[in-house]
Amino acid sequence: MTGSGKLIRDPLWETIRLDPTAVRIVDTAEFQRLRYIRQLGLAHLVYPGATHTRFDHALGVYHLTKTALRHLRERGGVPPEAWVGEELVPYAALLHDIGHYAYSHALEELEDDHIPAHHEEVSQRFFSSPSLRDALAPLGLTAPDRISELIRGQSDIPLRGLVSGSLDLDKMEYLRRDARFCGVPYGEVDVSRLLQGLQLLQDPKTGAYEVGVHEKAIAALESLLFAKYQMFRNVYWHHAVRSATALYKRIVEESVRGGLIDPEELIGPTDEELLYQIGRRVLEEESEVADRIGGRWLPALRHRKLPKRAVELTAADLAGRQVEDWAVGDSPWKRAVEDDLAAEVGLEPGEVFIDFPVKPAMFQLDVLVERRDGSIQRLDVDGAEGILDLPKVARELYTSARVLRVFTFERREISPEQVLDRITRPAGAV
């Protein structure tokens, strides 16, 4: 304890210093809820150590943000207007995950009519709570709304890139933390070099200041790119993680579809609270769907009796084919195809899962780079001359990381042709 601030011991960053405002935020019920939201959703069913939470991740992002701001201040060389809103940035970093659903990102893959909003939009609702507004009161009456804008990527504060963008510190933190707790060597990011390479740069087109990086730190930016690829391929999109996620989504989808739970009730519960709530509701309901959720699906998830891989198609297998748009999300047409397959292999409706994960912004690149000659250039989807073609590499890594899978609740045989004929078309065909 230091004055009205606090020191927190962290296995990744060692000592995290919370200032008094951060302490007030952390002490709210809204923030304490994050202790019970697992950072990696259902990945702990594959990597037992992955029980770390949004709570410790948020503290880590706050810590990195304070460190980055200190480096930028020490470097100097920018006018006062570049620092407008600086006082809000650490707290936006601390609160960036306040709106997460149970099991983190999984429910955001459902159709819009099954969930109220994306977690960054949901965060706005938490900012209306009296306790969180009281905690932020010393920052001014408009602070909750301005912090919410930072989180949603809708702010005009020059330092917004530390919270949302290609260089946001959320990515650096979660890659390192997730790798540590999963016990894998894939998330190595040269965080120290990246932080030292951050600069406030002036956009040569608009004259506005934003967070950028010096060319000497490009190698560290590459480490971020490759670490993300390895973590998605080996952890986030591991076949058993995706299988568990598919089953969990189906449980929630059917609970909403069957009127067992209202979409608005998805906002607020922690991981175990939501599953308990659904489990209690199915006991009160007499229906085929309730019996299936309570008698088959929930026990399977809790006892790790996960759906089995029936088909797995890599980028090479899909060469020359294009997956239909409706097969990527959780559309009604996709569900109809899944249920047709289920009937063909003797399973109940809802017990075949087509999974083709999507993350279009996985390798987003839109960052100002100060070249060695002092010029400033934007590194975006078109790349930048003289720098490794990161955008092209990013696109290829993304394609390689995605795998089209079909899971069945019980082990069944499905031929790749059954899947390719139904949900893909020749590339370029309309």
C-alpha positions as CSV (number, residue, x, y, z in Angstrom):
1,M,0.0,0.0,0.0
2,T,1.3,3.5,-0.9
3,G,-0.8,6.4,0.3
4,S,-4.3,5.8,-1.2
5,G,-2.8,3.9,-4.1
6,K,-1.9,0.2,-4.2
7,L,0.8,-2.1,-5.2
8,I,-0.2,-5.4,-6.8
9,R,2.1,-8.4,-7.4
10,D,1.6,-9.9,-10.9
11,P,3.2,-13.0,-12.3
12,L,3.8,-11.3,-15.6
13,W,4.8,-7.7,-14.9
14,E,5.9,-8.2,-11.3
15,T,4.7,-5.0,-9.6
16,I,1.6,-3.0,-10.8
17,R,1.1,0.4,-9.2
18,L,-2.5,1.5,-9.0
19,D,-3.1,5.2,-8.5
20,P,-6.1,6.3,-6.3
21,T,-8.5,6.6,-9.2
22,A,-7.6,3.2,-10.4
23,V,-8.1,1.8,-6.9
24,R,-11.6,3.3,-6.8
25,I,-12.4,1.7,-10.2
26,V,-11.1,-1.7,-9.2
27,D,-13.1,-1.7,-6.0
28,T,-16.4,-1.3,-7.8
29,A,-18.7,-4.3,-8.2
30,E,-18.6,-3.9,-12.0
31,F,-14.9,-4.3,-12.1
32,Q,-14.7,-7.1,-9.5
33,R,-17.1,-9.1,-11.7
34,L,-14.1,-9.5,-14.1
35,R,-12.5,-11.8,-11.6
36,Y,-15.0,-14.4,-12.7
37,I,-14.8,-14.0,-16.4
38,R,-12.1,-16.3,-17.8
39,Q,-9.8,-14.5,-20.2
40,L,-9.8,-17.4,-22.7
41,G,-13.3,-18.6,-22.4
42,L,-13.3,-22.4,-22.6
43,A,-9.6,-22.8,-23.4
44,H,-9.0,-24.2,-19.9
45,L,-10.7,-27.4,-21.1
46,V,-7.6,-27.8,-23.3
47,Y,-4.9,-25.9,-21.4
48,P,-5.7,-26.4,-17.7
49,G,-3.6,-23.4,-16.7
50,A,-5.8,-21.0,-18.8
51,T,-7.9,-20.0,-15.8
52,H,-6.6,-16.4,-15.7
53,T,-9.3,-13.8,-15.9
54,R,-10.3,-10.5,-17.5
55,F,-9.5,-8.9,-14.1
56,D,-5.7,-9.6,-14.1
57,H,-5.5,-8.9,-17.9
58,A,-7.1,-5.5,-17.4
59,L,-4.6,-4.6,-14.6
60,G,-1.8,-5.6,-17.0
61,V,-3.1,-3.3,-19.8
62,Y,-3.3,-0.5,-17.3
63,H,0.3,-1.1,-16.3
64,L,1.6,-1.1,-19.9
65,T,-0.4,2.0,-20.7
66,K,1.1,3.9,-17.8
67,T,4.6,2.7,-18.9
68,A,3.9,3.8,-22.5
69,L,2.8,7.2,-21.4
70,R,5.9,7.7,-19.3
71,H,8.1,6.7,-22.3
72,L,6.3,9.2,-24.5
73,R,6.5,12.0,-21.9
74,E,10.3,11.4,-21.5
75,R,10.8,11.5,-25.3
76,G,9.0,14.9,-25.6
77,G,9.2,16.9,-28.7
78,V,5.4,17.3,-29.3
79,P,3.2,20.3,-28.6
80,P,0.7,20.4,-25.7
81,E,-2.3,19.7,-27.9
82,A,-1.0,16.2,-28.5
83,W,-1.5,15.4,-24.8
84,V,-5.2,16.4,-24.7
85,G,-7.1,13.7,-22.9
86,E,-4.0,12.0,-21.6
87,E,-5.5,11.7,-18.1
88,L,-8.3,9.5,-19.3
89,V,-6.2,7.0,-21.3
90,P,-5.0,4.7,-18.4
91,Y,-8.5,4.3,-17.1
92,A,-9.8,3.5,-20.6
93,A,-7.2,0.8,-20.7
94,L,-8.2,-0.5,-17.2
95,L,-11.9,-0.6,-18.2
96,H,-11.6,-1.8,-21.8
97,D,-13.1,-5.2,-21.0
98,I,-15.8,-4.1,-18.5
99,G,-18.6,-5.2,-20.9
100,H,-17.5,-8.7,-21.6
101,Y,-20.1,-11.5,-21.6
102,A,-19.6,-14.8,-19.8
103,Y,-16.7,-16.8,-21.3
104,S,-15.4,-13.7,-23.0
105,H,-15.7,-13.5,-26.8
106,A,-17.7,-16.6,-27.6
107,L,-21.2,-15.1,-27.6
108,E,-20.2,-12.3,-29.9
109,E,-20.1,-14.9,-32.7
110,L,-23.9,-15.4,-32.4
111,E,-26.4,-13.6,-34.6
112,D,-27.4,-10.1,-33.6
113,D,-30.9,-11.2,-32.5
114,H,-29.4,-13.5,-29.9
115,I,-27.2,-11.0,-28.0
116,P,-27.8,-7.3,-27.2
117,A,-24.5,-5.9,-28.6
118,H,-20.7,-6.3,-28.9
119,H,-18.9,-6.2,-25.6
120,E,-17.4,-2.8,-26.4
121,E,-21.0,-1.4,-26.9
122,V,-22.2,-3.2,-23.8
123,S,-19.5,-1.5,-21.8
124,Q,-21.4,1.8,-22.2
125,R,-24.2,0.3,-20.0
126,F,-21.7,-0.4,-17.2
127,F,-20.6,3.2,-17.3
128,S,-24.1,4.3,-16.3
129,S,-23.7,2.5,-12.9
130,P,-23.6,5.0,-10.0
131,S,-20.6,3.3,-8.4
132,L,-18.5,3.5,-11.6
133,R,-19.5,7.1,-12.2
134,D,-18.6,8.0,-8.6
135,A,-15.2,6.3,-9.1
136,L,-14.6,8.4,-12.2
137,A,-16.0,11.7,-10.8
138,P,-12.6,13.3,-10.1
139,L,-11.9,13.1,-13.8
140,G,-14.9,15.3,-14.6
141,L,-18.5,14.9,-15.5
142,T,-17.9,13.9,-19.1
143,A,-15.2,11.3,-18.2
144,P,-17.4,8.2,-18.4
145,D,-18.6,9.1,-21.9
146,R,-15.2,10.1,-23.1
147,I,-13.6,6.9,-21.7
148,S,-16.4,4.8,-23.4
149,E,-15.6,6.5,-26.7
150,L,-11.9,5.6,-26.3
151,I,-12.9,1.9,-25.7
152,R,-15.2,1.9,-28.7
153,G,-12.5,3.4,-31.0
154,Q,-14.6,6.6,-31.5
155,S,-12.5,9.1,-29.7
156,D,-10.5,12.0,-31.2
157,I,-8.0,12.0,-28.4
158,P,-4.5,11.8,-30.0
159,L,-3.4,9.0,-27.6
160,R,-6.4,6.9,-28.5
161,G,-4.1,4.4,-30.3
162,L,-2.9,3.1,-26.9
163,V,-6.4,1.8,-26.2
164,S,-7.7,0.9,-29.7
165,G,-5.8,0.3,-32.8
166,S,-2.8,-1.6,-34.4
167,L,-0.5,-0.7,-31.5
168,D,-3.0,-0.9,-28.6
169,L,-1.5,-2.4,-25.5
170,D,-4.3,-4.9,-25.0
171,K,-2.8,-7.1,-27.7
172,M,0.7,-6.9,-26.2
173,E,-0.7,-7.9,-22.8
174,Y,-3.0,-10.7,-23.7
175,L,-0.5,-12.4,-26.0
176,R,2.1,-12.6,-23.2
177,R,-0.3,-13.5,-20.5
178,D,-2.2,-16.1,-22.5
179,A,1.0,-17.8,-23.5
180,R,2.3,-17.8,-19.9
181,F,-0.9,-19.4,-18.5
182,C,-1.4,-21.8,-21.3
183,G,2.2,-23.0,-20.9
184,V,3.1,-22.5,-24.5
185,P,6.1,-20.7,-26.1
186,Y,4.1,-18.9,-28.8
187,G,3.2,-15.5,-27.4
188,E,6.7,-14.0,-27.2
189,V,6.4,-10.3,-28.0
190,D,9.2,-7.8,-27.6
191,V,7.1,-5.6,-25.4
192,S,9.9,-3.6,-24.0
193,R,11.2,-2.7,-27.5
194,L,7.7,-1.8,-28.8
195,L,7.1,0.5,-25.8
196,Q,10.4,2.2,-26.3
197,G,9.6,2.6,-30.0
198,L,6.3,4.3,-29.5
199,Q,6.1,7.9,-30.6
200,L,3.5,10.6,-31.0
201,L,3.7,11.4,-34.7
202,Q,2.0,13.9,-36.9
203,D,0.0,12.5,-39.8
204,P,1.5,14.1,-42.9
205,K,-1.9,14.3,-44.6
206,T,-4.0,15.8,-41.8
207,G,-1.5,17.3,-39.4
208,A,-3.2,15.5,-36.5
209,Y,-1.1,13.7,-33.9
210,E,-1.5,10.0,-33.2
211,V,0.4,7.1,-31.7
212,G,3.0,5.6,-34.1
213,V,6.3,3.8,-34.0
214,H,9.9,4.4,-35.1
215,E,11.2,2.3,-37.9
216,K,13.8,0.8,-35.6
217,A,11.0,-0.9,-33.7
218,I,9.5,-2.6,-36.8
219,A,11.1,-5.9,-35.8
220,A,9.2,-5.8,-32.5
221,L,6.0,-5.1,-34.5
222,E,6.7,-8.2,-36.5
223,S,7.1,-10.2,-33.3
224,L,3.6,-9.1,-32.4
225,L,2.3,-10.2,-35.7
226,F,3.8,-13.7,-35.6
227,A,3.0,-14.2,-31.9
228,K,-0.7,-13.5,-32.7
229,Y,-0.6,-16.0,-35.6
230,Q,0.9,-18.7,-33.5
231,M,-1.6,-18.1,-30.6
232,F,-4.6,-18.2,-32.9
233,R,-3.4,-21.3,-34.7
234,N,-2.4,-23.2,-31.6
235,V,-4.5,-21.9,-28.8
236,Y,-7.5,-19.6,-29.6
237,W,-8.5,-21.7,-32.6
238,H,-7.3,-25.1,-31.3
239,H,-9.8,-27.7,-32.5
240,A,-11.0,-28.7,-29.0
241,V,-11.3,-25.0,-27.9
242,R,-13.5,-24.4,-31.0
243,S,-15.5,-27.5,-30.3
244,A,-16.2,-26.4,-26.7
245,T,-17.0,-22.9,-27.9
246,A,-19.4,-24.3,-30.5
247,L,-21.3,-26.3,-27.9
248,Y,-21.5,-23.4,-25.5
249,K,-22.8,-21.1,-28.2
250,R,-25.4,-23.7,-29.1
251,I,-26.6,-24.0,-25.5
252,V,-27.0,-20.2,-25.2
253,E,-28.5,-19.9,-28.7
254,E,-31.1,-22.5,-28.0
255,S,-31.8,-21.1,-24.6
256,V,-32.6,-17.7,-26.2
257,R,-34.5,-19.2,-29.1
258,G,-36.6,-21.3,-26.7
259,G,-37.4,-18.4,-24.4
260,L,-35.5,-19.9,-21.5
261,I,-33.4,-16.7,-21.2
262,D,-33.8,-13.2,-22.6
263,P,-30.9,-11.7,-24.6
264,E,-30.7,-8.9,-22.1
265,E,-30.1,-11.4,-19.3
266,L,-26.7,-12.2,-21.0
267,I,-25.4,-8.9,-19.7
268,G,-23.9,-9.2,-16.2
269,P,-23.7,-12.9,-15.3
270,T,-20.2,-14.4,-14.8
271,D,-19.1,-17.7,-16.4
272,E,-20.6,-20.0,-13.9
273,E,-23.6,-17.8,-13.1
274,L,-24.8,-18.0,-16.7
275,L,-24.5,-21.8,-17.0
276,Y,-26.2,-22.2,-13.6
277,Q,-29.0,-19.9,-14.6
278,I,-29.6,-21.8,-17.8
279,G,-29.4,-25.1,-15.9
280,R,-32.0,-23.9,-13.5
281,R,-34.3,-22.7,-16.2
282,V,-34.3,-25.9,-18.2
283,L,-35.4,-27.8,-15.0
284,E,-38.5,-25.5,-14.8
285,E,-39.4,-26.0,-18.5
286,E,-41.0,-29.0,-20.1
287,S,-39.9,-29.0,-23.7
288,E,-37.8,-31.0,-26.1
289,V,-35.2,-28.2,-26.3
290,A,-35.0,-27.9,-22.5
291,D,-34.6,-31.7,-22.2
292,R,-31.8,-31.6,-24.8
293,I,-30.0,-28.7,-23.1
294,G,-30.3,-30.0,-19.6
295,G,-30.0,-33.7,-20.3
296,R,-27.3,-33.8,-23.0
297,W,-25.5,-30.5,-23.8
298,L,-24.9,-28.9,-20.4
299,P,-23.6,-32.2,-18.8
300,A,-21.4,-32.7,-21.9
301,L,-19.8,-29.3,-21.5
302,R,-19.3,-29.6,-17.8
303,H,-17.8,-33.1,-18.0
304,R,-15.7,-32.2,-21.1
305,K,-17.5,-34.6,-23.4
306,L,-16.9,-32.3,-26.3
307,P,-18.2,-32.7,-29.9
308,K,-15.9,-34.7,-32.2
309,R,-14.2,-33.6,-35.4
310,A,-15.9,-35.2,-38.3
311,V,-14.3,-33.0,-41.0
312,E,-11.3,-30.7,-41.0
313,L,-10.3,-28.7,-44.0
314,T,-7.2,-26.4,-44.1
315,A,-6.5,-23.6,-46.4
316,A,-4.8,-26.0,-48.8
317,D,-7.9,-28.2,-48.8
318,L,-10.0,-25.2,-49.6
319,A,-7.7,-24.0,-52.5
320,G,-9.9,-22.8,-55.4
321,R,-13.0,-22.8,-53.2
322,Q,-14.8,-20.0,-51.4
323,V,-16.7,-20.6,-48.2
324,E,-20.2,-19.1,-48.4
325,D,-20.7,-16.0,-46.4
326,W,-23.7,-17.5,-44.5
327,A,-21.5,-20.4,-43.3
328,V,-19.1,-18.1,-41.4
329,G,-21.5,-16.7,-38.7
330,D,-24.4,-18.5,-37.1
331,S,-27.0,-17.7,-39.7
332,P,-30.4,-19.5,-40.0
333,W,-29.3,-21.0,-43.3
334,K,-26.2,-22.4,-41.8
335,R,-28.3,-24.0,-39.0
336,A,-30.6,-25.6,-41.6
337,V,-27.6,-27.2,-43.3
338,E,-26.2,-28.4,-39.9
339,D,-29.5,-29.9,-39.0
340,D,-29.8,-31.7,-42.4
341,L,-26.3,-33.2,-41.8
342,A,-27.4,-34.1,-38.2
343,A,-30.5,-36.0,-39.6
344,E,-28.3,-37.8,-42.2
345,V,-25.9,-39.2,-39.5
346,G,-28.6,-39.9,-36.9
347,L,-28.2,-37.0,-34.5
348,E,-30.7,-34.6,-32.9
349,P,-31.2,-31.1,-34.4
350,G,-28.5,-28.8,-33.1
351,E,-25.9,-31.6,-32.7
352,V,-23.8,-30.8,-35.8
353,F,-21.7,-27.7,-35.8
354,I,-20.0,-26.1,-38.8
355,D,-17.1,-23.9,-37.6
356,F,-15.0,-21.5,-39.7
357,P,-13.7,-18.9,-37.3
358,V,-13.4,-15.3,-38.5
359,K,-11.4,-12.4,-37.2
360,P,-11.0,-9.9,-40.0
361,A,-9.1,-7.4,-37.8
362,M,-6.7,-10.1,-36.5
363,F,-3.8,-8.5,-38.3
364,Q,-5.1,-5.0,-38.8
365,L,-2.3,-2.6,-39.7
366,D,-2.8,1.2,-39.8
367,V,0.1,2.9,-38.1
368,L,2.3,5.8,-38.6
369,V,6.0,5.0,-38.9
370,E,8.9,7.4,-38.5
371,R,11.6,6.4,-41.0
372,R,15.3,6.6,-40.2
373,D,15.5,9.8,-42.4
374,G,12.9,11.5,-40.2
375,S,10.1,11.3,-42.7
376,I,6.7,9.9,-41.6
377,Q,4.8,7.3,-43.6
378,R,1.6,5.3,-42.9
379,L,1.9,1.6,-42.8
380,D,-1.5,0.2,-43.8
381,V,-3.1,-2.4,-46.1
382,D,-0.9,-1.2,-48.9
383,G,2.4,-1.7,-47.0
384,A,5.3,0.8,-47.0
385,E,8.3,0.8,-49.2
386,G,11.5,-0.6,-47.7
387,I,9.7,-2.3,-44.9
388,L,8.8,-6.0,-44.8
389,D,5.4,-6.4,-46.6
390,L,3.6,-6.8,-43.3
391,P,0.1,-6.5,-44.8
392,K,0.7,-9.3,-47.4
393,V,2.3,-11.5,-44.7
394,A,-0.7,-10.7,-42.4
395,R,-3.2,-11.8,-45.0
396,E,-1.4,-15.1,-45.7
397,L,-1.0,-15.8,-42.0
398,Y,-4.7,-15.2,-41.5
399,T,-5.7,-17.6,-44.3
400,S,-3.3,-20.2,-43.0
401,A,-4.7,-20.0,-39.4
402,R,-8.3,-20.6,-40.4
403,V,-9.5,-24.1,-40.5
404,L,-13.0,-25.2,-41.6
405,R,-14.3,-27.9,-39.3
406,V,-17.5,-29.9,-38.8
407,F,-18.1,-31.2,-35.3
408,T,-20.7,-33.8,-34.3
409,F,-22.1,-34.2,-30.8
410,E,-21.3,-38.0,-31.0
411,R,-18.6,-39.5,-33.2
412,R,-19.9,-39.8,-36.8
413,E,-18.4,-40.1,-40.3
414,I,-19.0,-37.2,-42.7
415,S,-17.2,-36.9,-46.0
416,P,-15.4,-33.7,-47.0
417,E,-17.4,-33.7,-50.2
418,Q,-20.7,-33.5,-48.2
419,V,-19.3,-30.3,-46.7
420,L,-17.6,-28.8,-49.7
421,D,-20.7,-29.2,-51.9
422,R,-23.0,-27.6,-49.4
423,I,-21.1,-24.6,-48.0
424,T,-18.5,-23.7,-50.6
425,R,-18.4,-22.6,-54.2
426,P,-15.6,-22.2,-56.8
427,A,-13.6,-19.1,-56.0
428,G,-14.8,-16.2,-58.1
429,A,-18.3,-17.7,-58.7
430,V,-21.3,-15.6,-57.8
